[in-house]
Amino acid sequence: MHNYKMTIQYDGGRYSGWQRQGNTPNTIQGNLEQALTRLIGQEIELSGSGRTDGGVHALGQVANFRAKAFLDCENFRGQLNEALPEDIYVSDLRLAGDRFHARFSAKEKVYRYTIENGAQRNVFARKYVYHLPEPLDIGRMQNTAALLLGTHDFKGFSTGRTKKTTVRHISSIDIRREGENVTLTFTGNGFLYNMVRILAGTLIEAGLGQRAPESVLTVLETGDRSGAGFTAPAQGLCLMEVRY
């Protein structure tokens, strides 16, 4: 069996998320597996680096699969892209080492949340940004973000239950204004369910003056979700890169 690594871009707007689901064929993983199975002639199961929610986008999602066939990667990538919907695109396909696993081999992930922070709304960007006309205090957001860096239990910044640890390490949160857009770029060794969107909502509330920066320390200490900010809308979030 040969192990293949693929890098994928997708517009998640019309999908129910990355993960294959029994009650809908409308997932990124499901579409990819269906196309791979048909082209290779073998049942293919993808392992993704992580699960993006419904409506979340990706520029650099990574997945791997095993196949009996030895593929000409570049030619097969072209065939695969022809078979996929136009909002899913495989940007790279290559043979990987036998021990490579998209999820378990990952060292860091980079997510970006984009806020359109101006009075005017750009209708052409509406699927990829969160429009917020009220001005944001970037310095206050940066001060709040600094308190979230390092290794912490982020249970209070997630939804859903997990039997595994909720401890994660965030190495950087870069917040900057680019014209009327404010971008929040999160880099860490992993993120819990809805964690990035809740962190974004919390930082937005700080930028609006609705919470003190130090409030995040209480959430980290108590693990109480109700103390954190709102879950920012999915369309503003994009998985930019997975590092190995």
Secondary structure, 3 states (H helix, E strand, C coil): CEEEEEEEEECHHHCCCCCCECCECCCHHHHHHHHHHHHHCCCCCCEECCCCCCCCEEEEEEEEEEECCCCCHHHHHHHHHHHCCCCEEEEEEEEECCCCCCCCCCCEEEEEEEEECCCCCCHHHCCCCEECCCCCCHHHHHHHHHCCCEEEECHHHCCCCCCCCCEEEEEEEEEEEECCEEEEEEEECCCCCCHHHHHHHHHHHHHCCCCCCCHHHHHHHHCCHHHCCCCCCHHHEEEEEEEC
